[in-house]
Amino acid sequence: MGMTEGITVELAEKGILEINGFGSSNGGVFRSVHVNGRGTVNGDIDCGYLECNGSGTFKGNIVSKKTRVSGHSTMHGEISGNELKAEGNAKIKKNVQVEILKVSGNGTFGANVRADSIMIEGRAAIAGNCDAEDFLVQGNVKIQGQLNAEKIVIEPFGHCQIAEIGGQSISVKYHHHFFLQWLNPFFDHILTADIIEGDDITLESTKARIVRGRNVKIGKGCEIGLVEYSGVFEQEEASQVKESRKV
């Protein structure tokens, strides 16, 4: 364990690192890490549990079974582990690889994100690609790269943007909520994508240049340039499709 300064408690015999006021640590191997004040960790961390309730800056890589951010955190390195919860404001500059990712606050990811299960109920921005088994959004998401998942369900809040989407089951639906209806005159609750490709695709409130799938259903609020399908194609009247063809 490294040298510490400021109001930092490092309990070597218990494997606990706590920063309760203003302090810093060089990192190390711990059972748990708690940042409740304004803390900086300058090196890598390997721990069972990491919690940031205050303002934390982590300059190294993090390996943690469970990570929870309910305050404000900037993480300059990579994160890996079982579970990552972003309940506050989390900014992660490099790759994330976990089993479960939950964003109920604000998450900014500067590289690629990989997880078995991803749930976004707040706001997330991903600069790279996103890979998952299950991808669920009831909020706002922006992905500059590709989204690949087995099952994708998106209920957009505001303007969601994803460059390319690929999956087996893809569903985009308007979230029928009183608060969203009240905001309708001021905000569009819609997903914009360049290409959407999958097996079974059901879309509402979506703008896309190309949609490719086996079975494709285009619902209300959609503006699609081209639909290519090999099975069944359905289109509701309250939607726009410039061209559709069976392949």
C-alpha positions in Angstrom: 0.0 0.0 0.0 1.3 3.5 -0.8 2.0 6.5 1.2 -1.1 8.6 2.1 -1.6 12.2 3.0 -4.5 14.4 4.1 -7.4 13.0 5.9 -7.0 9.4 4.7 -7.5 6.3 6.8 -5.7 3.2 5.6 -6.3 0.2 7.8 -3.7 -2.3 6.6 -4.8 -5.1 9.0 -8.4 -4.9 7.7 -7.6 -4.1 4.1 -9.7 -0.9 4.1 -8.9 2.4 2.4 -11.1 5.4 3.5 -10.8 9.0 2.4 -13.3 11.0 4.5 -12.1 14.5 4.0 -9.4 15.7 1.6 -6.7 13.1 0.9 -4.8 10.9 -1.4 -3.4 7.4 -1.7 -1.0 5.6 -4.1 -3.4 2.7 -4.5 -2.8 -1.0 -3.8 -4.7 -4.1 -2.9 -7.6 -3.7 -0.5 -10.7 -5.4 0.7 -12.7 -2.2 0.2 -12.2 1.4 -0.8 -14.4 4.3 0.3 -14.1 7.9 -0.9 -16.5 10.0 1.1 -14.7 13.3 0.8 -12.5 14.8 -1.9 -10.0 12.0 -2.7 -7.4 11.1 -5.3 -5.9 7.6 -5.8 -2.8 7.9 -7.9 -2.2 4.2 -8.7 -4.0 1.0 -9.6 -6.6 -0.5 -7.3 -7.5 -4.1 -6.7 -10.4 -4.5 -4.3 -13.6 -6.4 -3.5 -15.7 -3.2 -3.2 -15.2 0.4 -4.2 -17.6 3.2 -3.2 -17.4 6.8 -4.1 -19.8 9.1 -2.3 -17.9 12.3 -2.6 -15.6 13.6 -5.3 -13.1 11.0 -6.4 -10.3 11.0 -8.9 -8.7 7.6 -9.8 -5.7 7.8 -12.0 -4.9 4.1 -12.4 -6.8 1.0 -13.5 -9.5 -0.5 -11.2 -10.2 -4.1 -10.7 -13.2 -4.4 -8.3 -15.9 -7.0 -7.8 -18.4 -4.2 -7.1 -18.1 -0.5 -7.9 -20.6 2.1 -6.9 -20.5 5.8 -7.7 -23.1 7.9 -6.0 -21.1 11.1 -5.9 -18.8 12.5 -8.6 -16.0 10.4 -9.9 -13.4 10.6 -12.7 -11.6 7.4 -13.6 -8.7 7.7 -15.9 -7.9 4.0 -16.3 -9.8 0.9 -17.2 -12.4 -0.7 -15.0 -13.1 -4.4 -14.8 -15.1 -6.5 -12.3 -18.5 -8.0 -11.7 -20.8 -5.0 -11.2 -20.6 -1.2 -11.9 -23.3 1.1 -10.7 -23.3 4.8 -11.7 -25.9 6.4 -9.5 -24.2 9.8 -9.5 -21.9 11.4 -12.0 -19.3 8.9 -13.3 -16.7 9.7 -16.0 -14.6 6.8 -17.2 -12.0 7.5 -19.8 -10.9 4.0 -20.8 -12.4 0.6 -21.4 -15.1 -0.9 -19.1 -15.5 -4.7 -18.9 -18.0 -5.9 -16.2 -20.8 -8.5 -15.9 -23.5 -5.9 -14.9 -23.6 -2.2 -15.7 -26.3 0.0 -14.2 -26.6 3.7 -14.9 -29.3 5.6 -13.0 -27.3 8.8 -12.9 -25.0 10.2 -15.5 -22.3 8.0 -17.1 -19.7 9.2 -19.6 -17.5 6.5 -21.1 -14.5 7.5 -23.2 -13.8 4.1 -24.9 -15.5 0.7 -25.3 -18.0 -0.8 -22.9 -18.6 -4.6 -22.5 -21.0 -6.2 -20.1 -23.4 -9.2 -19.9 -26.2 -6.9 -18.8 -26.5 -3.2 -19.3 -29.4 -1.1 -17.8 -29.6 2.6 -18.4 -32.3 4.5 -16.5 -30.4 7.8 -16.5 -28.1 9.2 -19.1 -25.1 7.5 -20.8 -22.7 8.6 -23.4 -20.3 6.0 -25.0 -17.5 7.2 -27.3 -16.6 3.7 -28.5 -18.5 0.5 -29.1 -20.9 -1.2 -26.7 -21.3 -5.0 -26.5 -23.8 -6.8 -24.2 -26.1 -9.8 -24.0 -29.0 -7.7 -22.7 -29.2 -3.9 -23.3 -32.1 -2.0 -21.7 -32.6 1.7 -21.9 -35.3 3.8 -20.2 -33.5 7.1 -20.5 -31.1 8.8 -22.7 -28.1 7.2 -24.5 -25.6 8.2 -27.1 -23.2 5.7 -28.7 -20.7 6.9 -31.2 -19.7 3.4 -32.3 -21.6 0.2 -32.7 -24.1 -1.3 -30.3 -24.2 -5.2 -30.4 -26.4 -7.2 -28.1 -28.6 -10.3 -28.2 -31.6 -8.5 -26.8 -32.1 -4.7 -27.2 -34.9 -2.7 -25.7 -34.8 1.1 -25.9 -37.4 3.5 -24.5 -35.9 6.9 -25.4 -36.1 9.9 -23.1 -35.0 12.9 -25.2 -33.0 12.4 -28.4 -31.0 9.2 -28.3 -28.3 8.6 -30.9 -26.6 5.3 -31.8 -24.4 5.1 -35.0 -25.1 1.4 -35.7 -27.2 -1.2 -33.9 -27.0 -5.0 -34.3 -28.8 -7.8 -32.4 -31.2 -10.7 -32.5 -34.2 -9.0 -30.9 -34.4 -5.2 -31.2 -37.3 -3.2 -29.8 -37.6 0.6 -29.7 -40.8 1.9 -28.2 -42.2 5.2 -27.1 -42.4 5.4 -23.3 -46.0 6.3 -22.5 -45.5 8.4 -19.4 -47.4 11.5 -18.3 -44.2 13.4 -17.7 -43.0 12.7 -21.2 -46.3 13.7 -22.7 -46.1 17.0 -20.8 -42.6 17.6 -22.2 -43.7 16.7 -25.8 -44.0 20.3 -27.0 -40.4 21.0 -26.0 -38.5 17.7 -26.6 -38.5 14.9 -29.1 -38.3 11.4 -27.5 -36.7 9.6 -30.4 -33.9 7.3 -31.4 -31.7 8.2 -34.4 -29.4 5.6 -36.0 -27.7 5.1 -39.3 -28.1 1.3 -39.6 -30.3 -1.1 -37.6 -29.8 -4.8 -38.3 -31.2 -7.8 -36.6 -33.5 -10.9 -36.7 -36.7 -9.5 -35.2 -37.1 -5.7 -35.2 -40.0 -3.6 -33.9 -39.6 0.1 -34.0 -41.4 3.2 -32.8 -40.2 6.8 -32.6 -37.1 5.9 -34.7 -35.2 7.7 -37.5 -32.9 5.4 -39.5 -31.3 5.4 -42.9 -31.4 1.6 -43.3 -33.2 -1.2 -41.4 -32.3 -4.8 -42.2 -34.0 -7.8 -40.6 -35.9 -11.0 -41.0 -39.1 -9.8 -39.5 -39.5 -6.0 -39.4 -42.4 -3.9 -37.9 -42.3 -0.1 -38.4 -44.6 1.7 -36.0 -45.7 5.2 -35.3 -43.3 8.0 -35.2 -40.7 6.3 -37.5 -38.9 7.8 -40.5 -37.0 5.1 -42.3 -35.1 5.4 -45.6 -34.8 1.7 -46.6 -36.2 -1.5 -45.1 -34.8 -4.8 -46.3 -36.5 -7.9 -44.9 -36.4 -11.7 -45.6 -39.5 -12.7 -43.6 -42.5 -10.5 -42.7 -42.7 -6.7 -43.1 -45.4 -4.6 -41.3 -45.8 -0.9 -41.5 -48.3 1.3 -39.5 -49.9 4.2 -41.2 -48.4 6.8 -38.8 -44.9 6.0 -40.1 -42.7 6.9 -43.1 -40.7 4.4 -45.1 -39.2 5.6 -48.4 -38.4 2.2 -49.8 -38.9 -1.4 -48.7 -37.8 -4.6 -50.5 -37.7 -8.3 -49.7 -34.3 -9.9 -50.1 
